[in-house]
Amino acid sequence: MLGFMRGKKHQEAEVPLTELEVQKNEELEQGLFKGGAGTSTAYVHGVAFPADQAVIDALDGFVSGQYNYIQVGIDATNERIILQETASIELSEVASHCPTNEPRFHFYKWIHDFEDEHFESVVYCYSCPSSPVKLRMLYSTSKANVAGIAESKGITVDCRLEITNGPEFNEADITQIIHPPRAEAKKTFAKPKPKGGRQLIRNKE
């Protein structure tokens, strides 16, 4: 009996959580999601901080092709959307531009060819590494607002990503989202014609 109880206790022991699961649990405890264990509701609904003029100008430059990458952050003290960086870089370089200690929003225009077609696809990425839970909550609830600011400047997002660390921003995953594998065409079978050339015609109502 003692051995059984020890085994049962061992089975009920907590399984080690991944970094992402730990972050989600912290957010639940702080009341980020409805039904969370916390009592705070300050960040349950999305927030809409105004964007600095530098952000607006950067989005215009992004549209006109001055550069293909924009990084946007949040000034929590002044409650504003701020510009962090603009650059012209390869897709493989975006990972190295993702901070390892704070969340960020990224816009990247991926100019590429796929199956003999030319594409200029916009990727909108929210990167959220391990960082203070309140900061993550602030960024998480600003995703829609930042996307809306970009859309108001005529930017159409083709791929939305949420990653923990920079290396998760990679060509293989983005390609699968923008160009998903085509489903195998369903086979159709011709119905046999009625004998004697007769056809069944349904009256239209």
C-alpha positions as CSV (number, residue, x, y, z in Angstrom):
1,M,0.0,0.0,0.0
2,L,2.8,2.4,0.9
3,G,4.5,1.7,-2.4
4,F,1.2,2.4,-4.3
5,M,0.8,5.8,-2.5
6,R,4.4,6.8,-3.3
7,G,3.8,5.9,-7.0
8,K,0.6,7.8,-7.1
9,K,2.3,10.9,-5.5
10,H,5.1,10.6,-8.1
11,Q,2.6,10.6,-10.9
12,E,0.8,13.6,-9.6
13,A,4.0,15.6,-9.3
14,E,4.1,18.7,-11.6
15,V,5.6,18.1,-15.0
16,P,8.3,20.7,-15.9
17,L,6.7,23.6,-17.9
18,T,8.1,25.1,-21.0
19,E,9.1,28.8,-21.0
20,L,5.9,29.7,-22.9
21,E,3.7,27.8,-20.5
22,V,5.3,29.5,-17.6
23,Q,4.6,32.9,-19.2
24,K,1.0,32.0,-19.9
25,N,0.5,30.9,-16.3
26,E,1.9,34.2,-15.0
27,E,-0.4,36.1,-17.3
28,L,-3.4,34.1,-16.0
29,E,-2.4,34.8,-12.4
30,Q,-2.3,38.5,-13.2
31,G,-5.8,38.5,-14.7
32,L,-4.8,39.0,-18.3
33,F,-7.4,36.6,-19.6
34,K,-11.1,36.5,-18.6
35,G,-11.5,33.7,-16.1
36,G,-7.9,34.1,-14.9
37,A,-7.0,33.5,-11.2
38,G,-6.1,37.2,-10.7
39,T,-8.5,40.0,-9.9
40,S,-6.9,42.7,-12.1
41,T,-8.9,43.5,-15.3
42,A,-6.8,46.4,-16.4
43,Y,-5.4,44.5,-19.4
44,V,-8.3,42.2,-20.2
45,H,-9.4,44.4,-23.1
46,G,-7.1,45.8,-25.8
47,V,-5.4,49.1,-25.3
48,A,-5.0,51.8,-28.0
49,F,-2.1,54.0,-27.3
50,P,-1.4,56.8,-29.9
51,A,1.5,56.4,-32.2
52,D,4.4,58.8,-32.4
53,Q,4.8,60.7,-35.7
54,A,8.1,58.7,-36.2
55,V,6.0,55.5,-36.4
56,I,3.6,57.0,-39.0
57,D,6.5,58.3,-41.1
58,A,8.2,54.9,-40.9
59,L,5.1,53.1,-42.1
60,D,4.9,55.5,-45.0
61,G,8.5,54.7,-45.8
62,F,7.7,51.0,-45.6
63,V,4.9,51.4,-48.1
64,S,7.0,53.4,-50.5
65,G,9.9,50.9,-50.3
66,Q,12.5,52.9,-48.5
67,Y,13.1,49.9,-46.3
68,N,11.5,46.5,-45.7
69,Y,11.7,46.2,-41.9
70,I,10.2,48.2,-39.0
71,Q,10.4,47.5,-35.3
72,V,7.9,49.1,-33.0
73,G,7.8,49.3,-29.2
74,I,5.7,50.7,-26.4
75,D,6.7,53.6,-24.1
76,A,4.9,52.3,-21.0
77,T,5.6,55.5,-19.0
78,N,4.2,57.9,-21.6
79,E,1.7,55.3,-23.0
80,R,2.7,55.7,-26.6
81,I,3.6,53.5,-29.6
82,I,7.2,54.3,-30.5
83,L,9.6,53.6,-33.3
84,Q,12.5,51.4,-32.4
85,E,14.2,50.7,-35.8
86,T,14.0,50.7,-39.6
87,A,16.2,48.7,-41.9
88,S,16.6,47.0,-45.2
89,I,17.6,43.4,-44.3
90,E,17.2,39.8,-45.5
91,L,14.5,37.6,-43.9
92,S,17.2,35.5,-42.2
93,E,18.5,38.6,-40.4
94,V,15.2,39.5,-38.7
95,A,15.8,37.0,-35.9
96,S,18.9,38.9,-34.8
97,H,16.9,42.1,-34.5
98,C,14.4,40.6,-32.0
99,P,15.3,41.8,-28.5
100,T,15.9,39.0,-26.0
101,N,14.6,40.9,-22.9
102,E,11.5,42.8,-24.1
103,P,8.6,42.2,-26.4
104,R,8.4,44.0,-29.8
105,F,6.3,44.3,-32.9
106,H,7.9,43.8,-36.3
107,F,6.8,44.5,-39.8
108,Y,8.7,42.8,-42.6
109,K,8.1,42.9,-46.3
110,W,9.3,39.6,-47.8
111,I,9.9,40.0,-51.6
112,H,10.2,36.6,-53.1
113,D,9.2,34.2,-55.9
114,F,7.2,31.1,-55.3
115,E,6.2,28.6,-58.0
116,D,7.1,31.1,-60.8
117,E,5.1,33.9,-59.2
118,H,6.4,37.1,-57.7
119,F,5.2,38.1,-54.2
120,E,5.6,41.1,-51.8
121,S,4.2,39.6,-48.6
122,V,4.0,41.6,-45.3
123,V,4.7,39.7,-42.1
124,Y,3.5,41.2,-38.8
125,C,5.3,39.6,-35.9
126,Y,4.8,39.9,-32.1
127,S,7.9,38.7,-30.4
128,C,7.6,38.0,-26.6
129,P,10.7,36.7,-24.8
130,S,10.9,36.2,-21.1
131,S,10.3,39.6,-19.5
132,P,8.2,41.2,-16.7
133,V,4.7,39.9,-16.9
134,K,3.1,43.4,-16.9
135,L,5.2,44.4,-19.9
136,R,4.1,41.3,-21.7
137,M,0.5,42.0,-20.9
138,L,0.8,45.5,-22.2
139,Y,2.2,44.4,-25.5
140,S,-0.2,41.5,-25.8
141,T,-3.2,43.7,-25.5
142,S,-1.7,46.3,-28.0
143,K,-1.4,43.8,-30.9
144,A,-4.6,44.7,-32.6
145,N,-4.0,48.5,-32.1
146,V,-0.6,48.3,-33.8
147,A,-1.9,46.2,-36.6
148,G,-4.8,48.7,-37.1
149,I,-2.3,51.7,-37.3
150,A,-0.4,49.8,-40.1
151,E,-3.6,49.0,-41.9
152,S,-4.7,52.7,-41.8
153,K,-1.5,53.4,-43.8
154,G,-2.5,51.0,-46.5
155,I,-0.5,48.0,-45.3
156,T,-2.1,44.6,-45.8
157,V,-0.7,41.9,-43.6
158,D,-0.3,38.5,-45.2
159,C,1.2,36.6,-42.3
160,R,0.8,37.1,-38.5
161,L,3.3,35.5,-36.2
162,E,3.6,35.2,-32.4
163,I,7.0,34.0,-31.3
164,T,9.0,33.7,-28.1
165,N,12.5,34.1,-29.5
166,G,14.1,35.4,-32.7
167,P,15.0,32.1,-34.3
168,E,11.3,31.2,-34.6
169,F,11.1,33.9,-37.3
170,N,12.3,31.7,-40.1
171,E,11.6,31.2,-43.8
172,A,10.2,27.7,-43.5
173,D,7.4,28.6,-41.2
174,I,6.5,31.8,-42.9
175,T,6.4,30.0,-46.3
176,Q,4.0,27.5,-44.9
177,I,1.7,30.2,-43.7
178,I,1.8,32.4,-46.8
179,H,1.9,29.5,-49.3
180,P,0.1,26.6,-47.5
181,P,0.2,23.2,-49.2
182,R,-2.6,22.8,-51.7
183,A,-5.2,20.3,-50.8
184,E,-5.4,17.4,-53.2
185,A,-8.2,18.1,-55.7
186,K,-11.3,16.0,-55.1
187,K,-12.0,13.5,-57.8
188,T,-15.3,13.9,-59.5
189,F,-17.2,11.2,-61.3
190,A,-19.5,11.8,-64.3
191,K,-23.0,10.4,-63.7
192,P,-24.1,7.8,-66.2
193,K,-26.6,9.0,-68.7
194,P,-30.1,7.4,-68.5
195,K,-30.8,4.7,-71.0
196,G,-32.6,5.8,-74.1
197,G,-31.3,9.3,-73.9
198,R,-33.9,10.3,-71.3
199,Q,-32.9,12.9,-68.7
200,L,-34.5,13.7,-65.4
201,I,-35.3,17.4,-65.2
202,R,-36.4,18.9,-61.9
203,N,-39.0,21.6,-62.0
204,K,-37.8,25.0,-60.9
205,E,-39.7,26.4,-58.0
